[in-house]
Amino acid sequence: MRKILITNDDGIDAEGIVRLAEAAKEFGEVWVIAPERQRSAASHSITLRKPVEMKAYDFPVEGVKAYTCSGTPADCVRVGSLSLMPEKPDVVLSGINYGYNVASDIQYSATCGAAFEASFQGYIAISLSEDAVECHEVTDKYLKDLLTEYIDVKLERNQILNINFPGVKVEDCKGIRRNVGTSEDSFFHDGYKLIEEKEDGTLVYFVNGIYNEEAEPDTDFRAVVEKYVSVGVVNNIR
């Protein structure tokens, strides 16, 4: 039976990982090993100078073995697959992330970071994300079909399959765009705003992004902006 490891960066209690585990259990034996708290934007970071704790978790999907991890999403893959699981996984699914992981945001994403760690370890690696809204109709419509199509996908080492679902009504989704490239742009062009200057001279800044939808054609970014499901291979060195 196929062994499936599922992780995320939104934390083990996130709604998206529950939906992913529910869908994935039809494809094999599912283990959920996810951070105990929110770890978005942790990228591919790992824990080196302190222990990583794993704790059994009462996951709300029947038949799924689940553990929380005190470390990062990449730690979930490393410790989970190399030590905790009795057998190494055949495939690692990372998500479903709350918010797109496309374009230059991929380099910050711990959803994708966990998938890249899985690829580095030699497992099939698929990251899945959706718009940061409460409409999941498109994800619910296409998730199992895309898992069926790609769960045994052949990828080279240091490659992941990256899937993003638009947060629109099913009737507004225009379908699936496969084999898209990775945009070099981003949804937000970031700067930093000075919000405080302390008496000791410390300057306090907060990120201040300008929203952008001007993406290149035939890319992941353009696909979701135009209300398509985006499917594409991403290299660790883009």
C-alpha positions in Angstrom: 0.0 0.0 0.0 1.2 3.5 -0.8 2.6 5.4 2.2 1.6 9.1 2.2 3.0 11.7 4.6 1.0 15.0 4.8 2.4 18.2 6.4 1.7 21.9 6.1 2.8 25.3 7.5 -0.5 26.5 8.8 -0.4 24.1 11.8 -2.0 20.7 12.4 -5.3 22.2 13.4 -5.7 24.1 10.1 -8.8 23.3 8.1 -6.9 22.7 4.8 -4.8 19.8 6.1 -8.0 18.0 7.3 -9.5 18.3 3.8 -6.3 17.0 2.2 -6.0 14.0 4.5 -9.7 13.1 3.9 -9.0 13.1 0.2 -5.7 11.4 0.4 -6.7 8.4 2.5 -8.3 6.9 -0.6 -4.8 6.6 -2.1 -3.0 4.9 0.6 -1.9 4.8 4.3 -1.9 8.4 5.6 0.4 9.9 8.2 -0.1 13.5 9.2 3.0 15.2 10.8 2.5 18.9 11.0 3.7 21.9 13.1 2.1 22.4 16.4 1.6 26.1 15.5 1.6 28.4 12.5 4.9 28.4 10.6 4.2 30.3 7.4 7.2 31.8 5.6 9.6 29.5 7.4 10.8 28.4 3.9 13.1 25.4 4.0 14.5 26.1 7.5 15.3 23.2 9.8 16.0 22.8 13.5 19.6 22.1 14.4 20.5 23.4 17.9 17.6 22.1 20.0 15.5 18.9 20.1 12.5 18.4 17.9 9.5 17.0 19.8 6.8 14.8 18.2 3.5 14.2 20.0 0.6 12.0 19.1 -2.5 14.0 18.0 -6.2 13.1 17.9 -6.7 14.0 14.2 -10.3 14.4 13.0 -10.0 12.0 10.0 -10.6 8.3 10.8 -7.7 6.0 10.1 -5.0 8.7 9.9 -2.0 8.5 12.2 -1.1 12.0 13.3 1.7 13.8 15.3 2.4 17.4 16.1 6.0 18.6 15.6 7.7 21.4 17.6 9.8 22.3 14.6 9.4 23.6 11.1 7.5 22.0 8.2 10.8 20.7 6.8 11.5 19.1 10.2 8.2 17.4 9.9 9.4 15.7 6.7 12.9 15.0 8.0 12.1 13.6 11.4 8.8 12.1 10.4 10.1 10.1 7.4 13.6 9.3 8.7 12.8 8.3 12.2 9.1 8.3 13.2 7.5 6.4 10.4 8.2 2.7 10.3 8.6 2.9 6.5 9.6 5.8 4.3 6.8 7.5 2.5 6.2 7.1 -1.2 4.8 10.6 -1.5 4.7 13.7 0.6 1.7 16.1 0.2 2.2 19.6 1.7 -0.9 21.7 2.3 -3.6 22.7 1.6 -2.1 26.1 2.3 -4.3 29.0 3.1 -3.0 31.5 0.5 -1.4 31.0 -2.9 2.2 29.8 -3.3 3.1 31.0 -6.7 5.8 33.2 -8.3 8.5 34.6 -6.1 6.6 33.8 -3.0 7.6 30.1 -3.5 11.0 30.9 -2.1 9.5 32.0 1.3 6.8 29.4 1.5 7.2 26.7 4.1 4.5 24.7 2.3 6.9 24.5 -0.7 9.9 24.2 1.6 8.5 21.0 3.1 7.9 19.7 -0.4 11.5 20.5 -1.4 12.8 18.6 1.6 10.7 15.6 0.6 12.1 15.8 -2.9 15.6 16.1 -1.5 15.0 12.9 0.5 13.9 11.1 -2.7 10.1 11.1 -2.3 7.4 12.3 -4.7 6.6 15.8 -3.5 3.4 17.8 -4.2 2.6 21.2 -2.6 -1.0 22.3 -2.7 -2.4 25.8 -2.0 -5.5 27.8 -2.4 -6.6 31.4 -2.3 -6.9 32.9 1.3 -10.7 33.0 1.2 -13.4 30.8 2.6 -14.7 29.6 -0.8 -13.2 26.1 -1.4 -15.5 25.0 -4.3 -12.8 24.7 -6.9 -10.4 22.8 -4.5 -13.2 20.4 -3.6 -14.1 19.8 -7.3 -10.6 19.1 -8.6 -8.6 17.9 -5.6 -9.2 14.1 -5.9 -8.9 14.2 -9.7 -5.5 15.9 -9.5 -4.3 13.5 -6.8 -5.4 10.6 -9.0 -3.5 12.1 -12.0 -0.3 13.2 -10.2 0.2 11.1 -7.0 2.7 8.9 -8.8 4.2 11.7 -10.9 7.8 11.2 -12.1 9.9 14.1 -11.0 13.7 14.6 -10.8 15.4 15.2 -7.5 14.9 18.7 -6.2 11.7 19.2 -8.2 8.2 19.5 -6.8 4.8 19.6 -8.3 3.1 22.8 -7.3 -0.8 23.1 -7.4 -2.8 26.2 -6.7 -6.6 26.5 -6.6 -8.4 29.8 -7.2 -10.9 30.9 -4.5 -13.9 31.3 -6.7 -17.3 29.6 -7.4 -17.0 26.5 -9.6 -18.9 28.2 -12.4 -16.3 31.0 -12.4 -13.3 28.7 -12.6 -12.0 28.4 -16.2 -10.4 25.0 -15.7 -6.9 23.7 -15.2 -3.7 25.1 -16.7 -1.0 22.4 -16.6 2.7 22.7 -17.1 2.8 26.4 -16.3 6.1 28.2 -15.6 7.0 30.0 -12.4 6.5 33.7 -12.5 9.4 36.0 -11.5 6.9 38.5 -10.1 4.8 38.5 -6.9 1.4 39.5 -5.6 2.9 42.2 -3.4 5.8 44.5 -4.2 7.2 44.8 -0.7 8.6 47.8 1.1 8.9 48.6 4.8 7.2 51.3 6.7 8.8 52.9 9.8 6.2 52.6 12.6 8.2 53.6 15.6 11.5 55.2 16.6 12.4 54.4 20.2 14.3 56.6 22.6 17.4 54.3 22.4 17.5 54.8 18.6 15.9 51.5 17.7 13.9 51.8 14.4 10.8 49.5 14.2 9.6 48.6 10.7 6.5 46.7 9.4 6.1 45.2 5.9 4.1 47.4 3.6 3.3 45.7 0.3 1.6 47.1 -2.8 -0.8 44.7 -4.4 0.0 43.6 -7.9 -1.6 41.3 -10.5 0.6 42.0 -13.5 1.9 38.5 -14.1 3.7 37.1 -17.2 1.7 34.9 -19.5 1.9 31.1 -19.2 2.9 31.3 -15.5 1.4 30.1 -12.2 0.7 33.6 -11.2 -1.2 34.5 -14.4 -3.2 31.3 -14.2 -4.7 31.9 -10.7 -5.3 35.6 -11.5 -7.3 34.5 -14.5 -9.2 31.9 -12.3 -7.5 28.7 -13.5 -6.2 25.9 -11.3 -2.4 26.1 -11.8 -0.3 23.0 -12.0 3.5 23.1 -12.7 6.8 21.7 -11.8 9.2 23.9 -9.8 12.9 23.4 -9.5 14.7 24.0 -6.2 17.0 26.2 -8.1 14.4 28.2 -10.1 
